[in-house]
Amino acid sequence: MRLFIALYPDKASLKNIAHMRDAYQANAEGKFVEDKQLHLTLNFLGDIESGQLESLKNIVNALPATPFTLAMKPSVFKVRKGQILALEAFHDSNLIKLRKDLVDTIAGIGIQPDRRTFKPHITLARRYKADHEKEKDDASEPETITVTFDRIVLVRSILKSHGATHQFQATKLLK
């Protein structure tokens, strides 16, 4: 099964993220991410044997339990299949430590960490193409928003022809 571990925004932050995504969607093309799938991936695990699921659930449930907030700004990243529009997180030592601790713990049960450089972000759209004329008219600095995360989730990603669907396997509430 294809798994990843992610942070999910609280309701107020999700509303702000969705509002920002919708404003970009009005002047661009792409596959925009639905509200329920807006998240910040801490670690993509890939295809994992079902026998390791309980260990991963235990790891998620043992993670620190305090919510935290990140400053984020819209950015466009080049990826294999074009571009993505994302909210990119500013450097945050608590986030970096959380990810490092998570990667180290997962390695302890024999799961190799994702080799890609960790670039913390929330994807807003895939195959993103902006209306460049509109961009020139609105050349101001992108708005920075504050996002509070209130859950760490072990997620199963099921790939389908219309895109991925997500099933929560374990959820740690951050209080």
Backbone bond lengths (Angstrom), bond angles and torsions (degrees), N, CA, C in turn:
res aa  C-N    CA-C-N  psi(-1)  N-CA   C-N-CA  omega(-1)  CA-C   N-CA-C  phi
1 M - - - 1.439 - - 1.525 108.81 -
2 R 1.329 116.07 144.12 1.472 123.37 -176.75 1.531 108.86 -89.47
3 L 1.353 116.77 118.95 1.456 121.06 -173.13 1.521 112.54 -127.92
4 F 1.325 114.66 155.38 1.461 121.35 168.90 1.523 108.24 -150.25
5 I 1.336 115.39 162.81 1.453 121.69 177.34 1.518 106.88 -116.54
6 A 1.345 116.07 131.25 1.466 119.91 -172.88 1.522 111.86 -141.26
7 L 1.314 113.77 158.96 1.463 122.17 170.22 1.522 108.09 -96.51
8 Y 1.327 116.53 139.15 1.463 121.63 177.61 1.528 109.32 -117.00
9 P 1.346 116.17 138.54 1.464 120.20 -178.34 1.527 112.24 -73.67
10 D 1.343 115.21 153.31 1.462 119.80 174.79 1.534 109.21 -70.37
11 K 1.330 116.85 173.33 1.471 121.25 -173.24 1.528 112.96 -61.36
12 A 1.322 117.52 -43.32 1.472 120.18 -178.86 1.531 110.56 -65.02
13 S 1.330 116.47 -42.79 1.468 119.98 178.63 1.524 110.99 -65.93
14 L 1.333 116.57 -40.95 1.460 120.34 178.79 1.527 110.81 -59.18
15 K 1.316 116.44 -40.83 1.469 121.10 178.69 1.534 110.22 -61.78
16 N 1.331 117.29 -43.56 1.467 121.32 178.98 1.526 111.90 -66.26
17 I 1.324 116.28 -40.65 1.470 120.74 178.92 1.527 109.41 -63.92
18 A 1.323 116.91 -45.92 1.463 121.23 -179.19 1.528 110.91 -62.18
19 H 1.314 116.43 -39.48 1.469 121.03 178.20 1.534 109.88 -61.74
20 M 1.327 116.94 -45.00 1.467 120.97 179.21 1.532 110.34 -64.66
21 R 1.335 116.66 -44.56 1.470 120.73 178.74 1.521 110.65 -58.66
22 D 1.317 116.92 -44.22 1.460 121.43 -178.83 1.524 111.84 -63.68
23 A 1.332 117.31 -36.32 1.466 120.69 177.65 1.529 110.38 -64.40
24 Y 1.331 117.52 -40.39 1.469 120.73 176.92 1.523 110.68 -68.55
25 Q 1.310 117.17 -38.28 1.463 121.86 -177.56 1.521 111.61 -62.31
26 A 1.321 116.59 -29.96 1.467 120.76 -179.06 1.528 112.16 -64.98
27 N 1.336 117.74 -21.96 1.465 121.58 -175.99 1.524 113.50 -126.72
28 A 1.323 117.06 26.31 1.463 119.08 -176.71 1.518 110.82 -153.53
29 E 1.320 113.91 168.11 1.463 121.53 173.57 1.518 108.02 -111.79
30 G 1.310 115.36 157.51 1.454 120.25 176.63 1.510 110.31 148.63
31 K 1.321 114.68 177.95 1.469 120.95 175.62 1.522 106.56 -100.09
32 F 1.332 115.08 100.93 1.454 120.78 -175.65 1.528 110.21 -82.51
33 V 1.313 115.88 138.48 1.464 123.26 -174.38 1.529 110.14 -76.83
34 E 1.335 115.50 135.30 1.461 121.76 177.70 1.526 110.46 -69.39
35 D 1.321 115.97 153.41 1.469 121.36 -179.17 1.525 112.48 -49.91
36 K 1.322 116.95 -47.03 1.467 120.39 -173.76 1.527 113.06 -66.68
37 Q 1.338 117.43 -13.44 1.462 119.85 -179.64 1.532 113.18 -108.55
38 L 1.312 117.69 10.05 1.463 121.09 177.73 1.529 109.06 -78.78
39 H 1.324 116.72 117.71 1.459 122.18 -175.53 1.527 110.05 -156.95
40 L 1.315 115.99 167.10 1.461 122.75 173.57 1.522 106.84 -114.03
41 T 1.333 117.19 113.55 1.458 121.14 -178.29 1.529 109.70 -73.74
42 L 1.330 115.95 124.08 1.464 121.46 174.64 1.521 110.73 -85.21
43 N 1.342 115.32 -40.48 1.461 119.42 -178.55 1.523 109.75 -156.98
44 F 1.338 115.26 119.99 1.456 120.00 173.08 1.520 106.94 -84.77
45 L 1.314 117.13 122.60 1.459 122.04 -175.37 1.525 112.86 -93.91
46 G 1.327 116.95 -25.63 1.466 120.63 -178.33 1.513 110.88 81.30
47 D 1.332 115.22 -154.97 1.469 120.79 -178.97 1.522 109.96 -78.29
48 I 1.315 115.47 119.10 1.462 123.34 -175.56 1.519 108.91 -119.82
49 E 1.317 116.00 140.24 1.460 120.26 177.15 1.530 109.20 -68.70
50 S 1.338 115.63 142.60 1.469 120.26 -176.59 1.522 112.00 -60.33
51 G 1.327 118.09 -24.90 1.465 121.54 179.23 1.522 113.12 -67.13
52 Q 1.332 117.91 -17.27 1.466 121.48 179.57 1.531 112.54 -93.16
53 L 1.329 116.81 -4.96 1.459 120.97 -175.76 1.529 112.62 -59.91
54 E 1.326 117.72 -45.20 1.478 119.97 -178.67 1.518 111.38 -62.61
55 S 1.325 117.58 -40.16 1.470 120.47 177.82 1.521 110.53 -63.07
56 L 1.317 117.27 -40.41 1.464 120.70 178.90 1.529 111.30 -67.21
57 K 1.313 117.40 -39.42 1.473 120.55 176.12 1.525 110.18 -60.39
58 N 1.334 116.63 -42.86 1.463 120.67 179.21 1.528 111.20 -63.40
59 I 1.320 116.96 -39.06 1.467 121.11 178.20 1.522 110.24 -62.90
60 V 1.330 116.86 -46.69 1.464 120.12 179.42 1.528 110.27 -61.12
61 N 1.313 117.20 -44.06 1.463 120.42 -178.39 1.520 113.16 -68.64
62 A 1.332 118.25 -18.85 1.466 121.68 179.42 1.536 112.83 -92.88
63 L 1.317 118.03 -2.82 1.462 120.78 -178.82 1.523 110.80 -68.64
64 P 1.349 117.42 157.89 1.472 120.97 178.27 1.524 111.15 -52.99
65 A 1.332 115.31 147.54 1.463 119.53 -170.11 1.521 114.63 -113.80
66 T 1.325 118.98 33.60 1.459 119.19 177.39 1.521 109.88 -114.08
67 P 1.345 116.40 135.58 1.464 118.86 177.89 1.524 109.81 -67.05
68 F 1.309 116.32 154.71 1.446 117.99 173.80 1.508 110.46 -143.56
69 T 1.310 113.61 162.75 1.454 121.60 -172.42 1.514 109.51 -119.87
70 L 1.332 116.04 139.80 1.459 122.02 177.51 1.523 110.11 -123.78
71 A 1.314 115.95 142.77 1.462 121.11 169.06 1.527 106.26 -83.88
72 M 1.337 116.44 133.70 1.464 121.13 -176.13 1.523 109.40 -138.58
73 K 1.326 115.61 150.47 1.468 120.21 178.28 1.526 109.35 -138.11
74 P 1.330 117.07 151.19 1.462 120.56 178.84 1.530 110.98 -65.11
75 S 1.328 115.60 138.82 1.460 122.91 177.72 1.522 108.64 -147.11
76 V 1.325 115.51 155.94 1.463 121.12 174.48 1.525 107.00 -114.23
77 F 1.350 116.27 128.05 1.458 122.69 179.73 1.520 110.10 -114.31
78 K 1.315 116.14 139.85 1.466 120.11 171.13 1.522 107.78 -83.82
79 V 1.324 115.39 133.00 1.463 122.32 177.70 1.519 107.97 -132.76
80 R 1.329 116.69 177.81 1.468 120.62 -177.61 1.527 113.29 -53.29
81 K 1.313 116.88 -38.24 1.473 120.81 -174.72 1.516 111.85 -106.37
82 G 1.335 117.75 42.17 1.458 120.49 177.20 1.512 112.38 108.77
83 Q 1.332 115.36 -122.96 1.460 121.05 -177.61 1.518 110.00 -134.75
84 I 1.337 114.97 153.46 1.457 119.56 170.03 1.525 107.96 -121.51
85 L 1.315 114.87 147.50 1.454 122.55 169.79 1.519 105.57 -98.08
86 A 1.337 116.27 129.64 1.462 119.74 -176.19 1.514 110.71 -143.89
87 L 1.315 114.38 162.89 1.455 121.20 165.75 1.524 105.62 -96.17
88 E 1.311 116.30 115.22 1.461 121.93 -178.02 1.524 109.28 -94.31
89 A 1.335 115.67 133.26 1.459 120.37 179.54 1.522 110.31 -80.93
90 F 1.328 115.64 138.06 1.451 120.42 169.79 1.525 107.50 -69.32
91 H 1.323 117.00 157.55 1.466 120.58 -179.43 1.530 109.90 -55.15
92 D 1.329 115.58 133.07 1.459 121.20 178.96 1.528 107.96 -141.88
93 S 1.314 116.91 116.92 1.465 120.93 -175.11 1.530 112.05 -63.93
94 N 1.341 118.53 -32.73 1.470 120.30 177.70 1.523 111.50 -65.78
95 L 1.335 116.48 -40.30 1.464 120.48 178.01 1.528 110.51 -65.85
96 I 1.316 117.25 -43.83 1.467 121.16 179.99 1.523 110.24 -62.12
97 K 1.336 116.93 -42.25 1.466 120.22 178.94 1.529 111.09 -65.82
98 L 1.323 117.37 -43.58 1.461 120.76 178.16 1.520 110.28 -57.33
99 R 1.319 116.91 -46.67 1.463 120.11 -179.44 1.524 111.44 -64.69
100 K 1.327 117.26 -44.23 1.463 120.54 179.84 1.527 110.74 -60.71
101 D 1.327 117.11 -46.15 1.470 120.76 178.29 1.523 110.95 -60.95
102 L 1.320 116.88 -40.49 1.459 121.98 179.04 1.530 110.63 -63.84
103 V 1.323 117.34 -48.52 1.472 121.87 -180.00 1.521 110.42 -60.52
104 D 1.330 116.90 -44.15 1.469 120.48 179.81 1.521 111.32 -62.74
105 T 1.325 117.21 -42.16 1.468 121.25 -179.17 1.526 110.87 -66.89
106 I 1.311 116.53 -42.42 1.469 120.43 179.91 1.534 110.70 -65.78
107 A 1.312 116.28 -37.91 1.470 119.70 177.23 1.529 110.33 -61.28
108 G 1.334 116.20 -30.78 1.456 120.87 179.33 1.516 114.58 -65.62
109 I 1.332 117.39 -18.19 1.474 119.94 176.11 1.527 111.11 -106.18
110 G 1.348 115.33 14.41 1.457 120.02 172.70 1.519 116.11 89.67
111 I 1.329 118.09 13.28 1.462 120.64 178.48 1.525 107.88 -101.65
112 Q 1.310 116.27 121.55 1.456 121.21 -179.14 1.525 110.14 -74.30
113 P 1.341 116.70 138.43 1.470 119.58 180.00 1.523 111.61 -70.45
114 D 1.307 114.29 157.29 1.459 121.96 174.17 1.523 107.53 -59.55
115 R 1.326 117.10 130.24 1.467 121.83 -176.00 1.528 113.41 -80.73
116 R 1.335 117.45 -14.85 1.461 119.60 -179.35 1.530 110.45 -68.25
117 T 1.303 115.77 150.30 1.457 121.07 176.02 1.523 109.03 -62.63
118 F 1.320 115.99 133.49 1.458 120.84 179.63 1.524 108.88 -73.28
119 K 1.316 115.56 116.34 1.465 122.83 178.04 1.523 105.89 -126.00
120 P 1.332 117.46 89.37 1.473 120.05 -172.21 1.529 112.35 -63.44
121 H 1.327 114.49 124.22 1.461 120.49 -178.35 1.523 110.42 -159.86
122 I 1.319 115.20 163.80 1.459 123.18 171.48 1.523 105.76 -114.22
123 T 1.314 117.68 116.89 1.459 120.91 179.42 1.528 109.67 -72.13
124 L 1.339 115.47 127.50 1.463 121.60 176.99 1.523 111.55 -99.79
125 A 1.358 116.56 -32.96 1.472 120.44 -179.10 1.517 109.83 -155.34
126 R 1.321 115.33 144.26 1.470 122.72 173.21 1.529 108.08 -107.08
127 R 1.326 115.75 158.73 1.479 121.56 -177.41 1.537 109.92 50.30
128 Y 1.314 115.03 44.89 1.458 123.27 -173.78 1.525 111.25 -76.04
129 K 1.342 115.74 131.18 1.467 122.84 174.56 1.519 107.14 -135.76
130 A 1.326 115.01 113.94 1.463 120.02 -178.87 1.517 110.60 -84.46
131 D 1.313 115.51 154.46 1.459 122.34 170.54 1.528 105.99 -77.92
132 H 1.342 116.99 101.24 1.461 121.36 -172.69 1.524 112.84 -65.62
133 E 1.320 118.28 -29.39 1.471 119.83 176.61 1.526 109.67 -66.08
134 K 1.325 116.65 -42.52 1.462 121.07 178.24 1.531 109.30 -65.31
135 E 1.351 117.15 -39.14 1.463 121.20 178.47 1.520 111.33 -59.30
136 K 1.345 117.27 -41.35 1.463 121.15 179.92 1.528 110.70 -63.85
137 D 1.330 116.49 -37.66 1.461 121.09 179.33 1.527 111.56 -67.30
138 D 1.332 116.87 -30.85 1.461 122.12 -177.04 1.527 109.04 -118.81
139 A 1.332 116.30 65.72 1.456 121.79 -173.94 1.523 113.30 -87.85
140 S 1.326 117.91 19.02 1.454 120.77 180.00 1.534 110.64 -71.46
141 E 1.320 115.15 163.49 1.472 121.79 177.74 1.528 108.95 -62.76
142 P 1.363 118.00 135.25 1.469 119.85 179.01 1.526 111.77 -59.41
143 E 1.314 114.64 144.57 1.464 121.39 -179.37 1.527 110.40 -68.61
144 T 1.327 116.61 134.55 1.460 121.98 173.21 1.522 107.58 -92.07
145 I 1.333 115.88 134.88 1.464 119.54 176.71 1.528 109.10 -123.21
146 T 1.309 114.51 160.97 1.457 121.29 177.59 1.523 107.72 -105.18
147 V 1.326 115.56 130.66 1.463 120.97 -178.74 1.525 108.65 -122.05
148 T 1.326 115.56 126.06 1.463 121.51 175.85 1.522 108.03 -102.19
149 F 1.313 115.76 130.83 1.468 121.66 178.93 1.522 108.54 -104.24
150 D 1.334 116.01 131.54 1.462 119.54 -177.07 1.525 113.84 -120.17
151 R 1.352 117.18 5.32 1.468 120.63 179.85 1.528 110.55 -148.77
152 I 1.323 115.79 141.58 1.463 122.25 165.93 1.518 105.07 -110.89
153 V 1.333 115.89 130.55 1.461 119.60 -172.12 1.526 110.92 -131.08
154 L 1.337 115.84 136.36 1.460 122.67 167.87 1.517 105.34 -88.76
155 V 1.341 116.55 119.85 1.460 121.74 -171.17 1.522 110.51 -119.24
156 R 1.317 114.89 135.57 1.464 120.87 169.91 1.520 107.17 -95.74
157 S 1.329 116.12 127.03 1.459 121.82 179.55 1.524 108.08 -106.29
158 I 1.321 115.34 121.01 1.461 120.93 -179.86 1.521 107.48 -109.94
159 L 1.330 115.89 115.14 1.458 120.84 -177.94 1.518 110.22 -80.03
160 K 1.333 115.03 130.67 1.462 122.24 178.24 1.519 107.84 -132.12
161 S 1.314 117.25 170.07 1.468 120.87 -176.92 1.531 112.16 -61.09
162 H 1.317 118.69 -31.28 1.465 122.25 -179.07 1.533 112.43 -90.17
163 G 1.326 117.48 -0.88 1.462 121.97 -178.65 1.519 110.61 128.46
164 A 1.304 116.35 -175.60 1.462 121.10 -177.49 1.529 111.24 -86.18
165 T 1.320 114.94 145.92 1.458 120.64 168.66 1.526 106.51 -112.80
166 H 1.312 115.66 149.18 1.453 120.65 -176.30 1.517 110.72 -115.16
167 Q 1.335 114.86 135.50 1.465 121.62 174.63 1.522 107.97 -122.86
168 F 1.329 116.72 123.69 1.462 120.71 179.10 1.528 109.34 -73.88
169 Q 1.321 115.69 128.78 1.466 121.56 179.53 1.534 110.88 -101.61
170 A 1.330 117.07 -31.23 1.468 122.85 176.55 1.519 107.67 -156.49
171 T 1.322 116.70 141.67 1.465 122.00 -179.62 1.521 109.18 -131.86
172 K 1.322 115.08 127.72 1.470 121.80 173.96 1.516 107.37 -109.13
173 L 1.344 116.69 113.98 1.455 120.81 177.32 1.517 109.18 -76.42
174 L 1.306 116.16 136.38 1.457 121.61 179.23 1.524 107.19 -100.13
175 K 1.321 116.28 113.39 1.474 120.74 -175.66 1.508 110.66 -119.50
